[in-house]
């Protein structure tokens, strides 16, 4: 199992820009840990403004996921994240793929 936390590398941009950035970073981190997005088991999504950002997050998320590979997911609104400009944070659990380990 791999347990990860991922945040955007930037504080600027709307939820879609931050989500694309965060998912790009997550893919690199998962690859280094011997897994990929097809092996996600559980994702916890933290949004700072559910009303404003839920649909925008989902549009990027849904396009990023391989078809049929959606993990269990919880999405909650939080008062704030570690940096004031961040709009999203993910906590991820994924299965390791022994074939991807170097």
DRENDO-779870 format. One line per 10 residues: their letters; for each residue x, y, z of N, C-alpha, C. Coordinates in steps of 0.05 Angstrom, whole numbers, plus 32768, in hexadecimal, padded with zeros to 4 digits. Atoms other than C-alpha are relative to their C-alpha. Layout:
a) X:Y:Z:X:Y:Z:X:Y:Z; ...
end
This chain:
xxxxxxxxxx) 8011:7FE8:8000:8000:8000:8000:8012:8019:8000; 7FF3:7FE6:8001:8014:8047:7FF3:7FEC:8015:800B; 8011:7FEB:7FF4:7FF9:8081:801C:800D:801B:7FF9; 7FF5:7FE7:8009:8001:80C7:7FFF:7FEE:8017:8006; 800F:7FE7:7FFF:7FEC:810F:8009:800B:8011:7FEA; 7FF8:7FEF:8017:7FED:813D:7FCD:7FF1:801B:8001; 800A:7FE5:8001:7FE3:8188:7FC8:800A:800D:7FE6; 7FF6:7FF2:8018:7FEA:81B8:7F8D:801C:800B:8005; 7FE6:7FF4:7FFE:802F:81D2:7F7F:7FFF:801F:7FFE; 8004:7FE4:8004:8011:8217:7F76:7FE8:8009:8011
xxxxxxxxxx) 8017:7FF5:7FF2:7FE1:8245:7F9C:7FEE:800F:7FED; 800F:7FF0:8013:7FC9:8269:7F5D:7FED:7FED:7FF1; 8011:800F:8012:7F93:8252:7F2D:7FE6:7FF7:800D; 801A:800A:7FF7:7F4C:8238:7F31:8002:7FE3:8008; 8000:801C:7FF7:7F38:81F3:7F4A:8009:7FED:7FEA; 7FF8:8012:8016:7F42:81D4:7F06:801E:8000:7FFB; 7FE3:7FFE:8004:7F89:81EE:7EFE:800E:7FF3:8017; 7FF3:800C:7FE9:7F9B:81DA:7F45:7FFD:7FE1:8000; 8005:801D:8000:7F7C:8195:7F3C:8012:7FF3:7FEA; 7FEF:800B:8015:7FA1:8188:7EFA:801D:7FFF:800A
xxxxxxxxxx) 7FE5:7FFF:7FF5:7FE2:819D:7F1C:8004:7FEB:8015; 7FFF:8013:7FEA:7FD5:8173:7F59:8001:7FE3:7FF5; 8001:801B:800B:7FC4:8135:7F30:8019:7FF9:7FF0; 7FE7:8004:800E:8002:813D:7F05:8016:7FF9:8014; 7FED:8006:7FEB:802C:813F:7F44:7FFB:7FE5:800D; 8007:801A:7FF4:8006:8103:7F61:8009:7FE9:7FEE; 7FF8:8015:8012:8014:80DA:7F23:801E:7FFA:8002; 7FE3:8004:7FFD:805F:80E6:7F2A:8007:7FF3:801B; 7FFB:800B:7FE6:805E:80D7:7F74:7FF8:7FE2:8001; 8009:801C:8000:8036:8097:7F6A:8013:7FEE:7FF0
xxxxxxxxxx) 7FED:800F:8011:8066:8080:7F32:8019:7FF9:8010; 7FE9:8004:7FEF:80A0:8089:7F62:7FFC:7FEC:8017; 8006:8013:7FEA:807C:805F:7F96:7FF7:7FE5:7FF6; 8007:801A:800B:806D:8026:7F67:7FE2:7FFB:7FFC; 801C:8002:8005:8024:8034:7F58:7FF7:8014:7FEA; 800A:7FED:8013:7FF8:805A:7F28:7FE2:8004:8005; 801C:7FF8:7FFA:7FB2:8078:7F23:7FEC:7FE9:7FFB; 8012:8017:8004:7F93:8035:7F0D:7FFF:7FEF:801A; 7FFF:8010:7FE7:7FA5:8019:7F53:7FF7:8010:8018; 800B:7FF1:7FE9:7F84:804F:7F7E:7FEA:7FF0:800E
xxxxxxxxxx) 8014:800E:7FF0:7F5B:8031:7FB7:7FED:8014:800D; 8010:7FEC:7FF1:7F43:806E:7FDF:800C:801B:7FFC; 7FF6:7FE4:8002:7F48:80B9:7FD4:7FED:8011:8011; 800F:7FEC:7FF0:7F33:80EE:8006:8007:801B:7FF4; 7FFD:7FE6:800D:7F28:8132:7FE5:7FF8:8015:8014; 8007:7FE9:7FEF:7F2A:8172:800D:7FFF:8019:7FEF; 8004:7FE8:800F:7F0D:81B0:7FED:7FFA:8017:8013; 8005:7FE9:7FEE:7F0D:81F6:800C:7FE5:800D:7FFA; 801A:7FF5:8006:7ECC:8209:7FE9:7FF0:7FEC:7FEE; 800F:8016:800E:7E9E:81CF:7FD6:7FED:800C:7FEB
xxxxxxxxxx) 8014:7FF4:8012:7E69:81FB:7FB5:800D:800A:7FE6; 7FF2:7FF4:8017:7E9B:821E:7F87:8010:7FEB:7FF1; 7FEB:8011:800C:7ECC:81E5:7F79:7FF9:7FE3:7FFB; 8006:801D:8003:7EAA:81A1:7F7B:7FFD:7FF7:7FE3; 8004:8007:801C:7E94:819F:7F32:801A:8003:7FF0; 7FE7:7FFC:800E:7ED6:81BB:7F19:8015:7FEB:8007; 7FEE:8015:7FF9:7EFE:8189:7F41:7FF8:7FE6:7FF2; 8009:8019:800C:7ED3:814F:7F29:8005:7FFF:7FE2; 7FFC:8001:801D:7EDA:8163:7EE0:801C:7FF8:7FF9; 7FE4:8007:8005:7F26:815F:7EE3:8005:7FE3:800A
xxxxxxxxxx) 7FFC:801B:7FF4:7F25:8121:7F11:7FF5:7FEA:7FED; 800C:8015:8011:7EF5:80FA:7EE3:800F:7FFD:7FE6; 7FF1:8002:8019:7F1E:810A:7EA5:801B:7FF2:8005; 7FE5:800B:7FFA:7F5F:80F4:7EC8:7FFF:7FE2:8006; 8002:801D:7FF8:7F46:80B0:7EE2:7FFD:7FEE:7FE8; 8006:8014:8015:7F4A:8073:7EB5:7FE3:7FF6:8004; 801B:800A:7FFE:7F05:8058:7EA5:7FFF:7FE7:8010; 8003:8017:7FEF:7EEE:8026:7ED8:8013:7FFE:8017; 7FEB:8001:7FEB:7F25:8038:7F0A:7FFA:8013:8017; 8006:7FEC:7FEB:7F00:8068:7F38:8002:7FF2:801C
xxxxxxxxxx) 7FFD:800B:7FE5:7F15:805B:7F81:7FE8:800A:8011; 8012:7FF4:7FEC:7EE9:8065:7FBE:800A:801C:8006; 7FF8:7FE4:7FFD:7EE8:80AF:7FCB:7FEE:800F:8013; 800F:7FEE:7FEF:7ED3:80E0:8000:8008:801C:7FF9; 7FFA:7FE4:8006:7ECF:812B:7FF2:7FF3:8011:8016; 800A:7FF0:7FEA:7EC9:815C:802C:800A:801D:7FFC; 7FF8:7FE4:8000:7ECC:81A7:8034:800F:8006:801A; 7FF0:7FF8:7FE9:7F01:81C3:8063:8002:801E:8002; 7FFE:7FE3:7FFC:7F0A:8209:8080:8018:800B:7FF1; 7FE7:7FF6:800E:7F50:820F:8063:8014:7FEA:7FFF
xxxxxxxxxx) 7FEA:8013:8003:7F8F:81EA:804E:8019:800E:8009; 7FE7:7FF6:7FF6:7FD8:81F5:8060:8009:801B:7FF3; 7FFA:7FE6:800E:7FE1:822D:802C:7FE6:800D:7FF8; 801A:7FF3:8005:7FAB:8261:8024:7FF5:7FFE:7FE4; 8009:8001:801B:7FA8:825C:7FD8:7FF7:7FE4:7FF6; 8007:801B:8008:7F9F:8210:7FD6:7FE2:7FFD:8001; 801D:8006:8000:7F59:81FA:7FC3:7FFA:7FE3:8004; 8004:801D:7FFF:7F63:81AE:7FC5:8018:7FF2:800B; 7FEB:8012:7FF6:7F8A:8178:7FE8:7FF5:7FE3:7FFE; 8008:801C:8002:7F88:812C:7FDE:8010:7FEF:8014
xxxxxxxxxx) 7FF3:8016:7FF1:7F97:80F2:800D:7FF9:7FE7:7FF1; 8003:8017:8013:7FA2:80B3:7FE4:800B:7FE7:800C; 7FF6:801B:7FFA:7FA8:8069:7FF2:7FFF:7FF1:7FE5; 7FFE:800F:8019:7FBF:803E:7FB8:800F:7FE5:8005; 7FF2:801A:7FFF:7FD5:7FF6:7FAD:801A:8002:7FF0; 7FE7:8001:800F:801D:7FEB:7F99:7FFF:7FEC:7FEA; 7FFE:8013:8017:802A:7FCA:7F56:801C:7FF6:8000; 7FE4:800A:7FFF:8067:7F9D:7F5E:800F:8003:7FE5; 7FF3:7FFD:801A:8074:7FA3:7F13:800B:801C:7FFC; 7FF7:7FE4:8003:807E:7FEF:7F1B:8018:8006:8012
xx) 7FEA:7FFB:7FEE:80B2:7FE9:7F52:801B:7FFD:7FF2; 7FE6:8001:800E:80F8:7FF8:7F3A:8014:7FF1:8011
end
